[in-house]
């Protein structure tokens, strides 16, 4: 059963040409695309001042982090763009939704179900960005 439609997230999905049926869980992960990272970075940068809703901030941040993570697996995106995506999210760390998101992603490669795998290289990049 789909959650109720979130108007802010629904608008972002429409703006980006992404599907959104009201189901929030993993929307950013399922919609991620490393080849569209430049577009996602630009959208996040241009609209972040309008983020006034928890789900909107969380799932658009998740979209950036998952797309950047996927880009680290060999896409044609320059590393500087991946860093830009990370720093845009990190810059909003004072917001509750972003704190929650970053606390999850920074430890993702240390979770028992992925221990020793390189499925989430973004976690180590985030830790370096935080100096830990």
N, C-alpha and C positions, 0 to 999 in steps of 0.2 A: 504494500500500500504506500503510495507516495505521500510525503509530507505536504502540508499546505504550501502553495507557491509563495516564495519570498519575493516581493516586488523588486527589491534592489538587486538581488542575485539574478532574478529573471531578466531584468533589464541588461545587466552585464553580459549574461549569456546571449541575449539577442544581439547586443552590440558586437560581440565577438563571433557571432555565427555558430554558437555551440548549443547543443541540446540541453534542455533543462526541463524536467517533468515534475519538479517539486521535491524530489528526493535529494536531500543535502549530503548525506553521508557519502564521502569519497568523490563528490562531484569534481573537485579540482584534480584529483588523481586520475579519474576516468577521462577527463577532458584534456589532460596534458598532451602537449605535442611539441617536441624539441624544435621542430622546423618552424613553428609559429612563435617561438620564444621572443623574437624582436617585437612582434605585434602585442604579445601579452605584457612585455615590459613597458611598452609605450602606453598601453591602456592603464596599467596599474599606476604608472607615473602620472598620467594625465588626470586620473580620477581619484587618487588616494585622498585628496582633501574632502571628497564627498562621502568617504566611508563613515557612515554613522550607524551602522548596523553590524552586529557581531558576525553573523553568517557571511555577509558580504565580504568583510575584511578577512575572515578566516579562510574561506574557500578560494578567494582570488589569490591570497598568499600561498595557499596550497597548490594552486594552479601554477604559479611561478616556480615554487620549489620543486615540484615533480617534473615540470618541463625542463628546468635546469639540471636536475638529477639525470633525466633521460639524455640530455645533451652531453653530459659527461661520459656517457657510454658510446661516444663516437659520432655524434652528429657533426654537421659542418659549421655549427655556431662557434664564433670566437670565444675564447675563455673570458675575455673582458666583458662580453655580454652576459655570461653566466654570473660573473661577479656583480654586475650591475643589478641583475635580478635579485641576488642574495642581499645586497646592500639596501635595495628598496624595501625589502621585507624587514630586515634588521632595523632600519631607521624608524620603524613603527613599533618597536619592541615595548614601548611604554603602554601600549594598548592591550587590554586583557586578551582579546582574541589572538593577537600576534604573539603575546607571551606564551599562551597555551600551544600555539602552532610551533613556535621555535623550540620550546621545551621538549616536544615530541620529536621533531626532526633532528635535533642535535644529538640525540641518543639512539637514533634508529638503527645504526649499524652495530650497536652494542646490545640490542635486544636478543634474548635467547633464540628466537626463531630465525634469526639471520646471522648469528655469530659466525665470524670467519668468512663471510661472503662479501662480495663487493657490489651487491645490488643497490646500495645507497651510499655512493661516494660523496654525496652532498653533505652528509653528516660530518665527515672529517673536515670538509671545506668550511662548514659553518663553525665548527669548533676553532679552527685556525682564525677565522674572522673575529671570534670572541676572545681570542688569545688564550684558549684553554686546550 
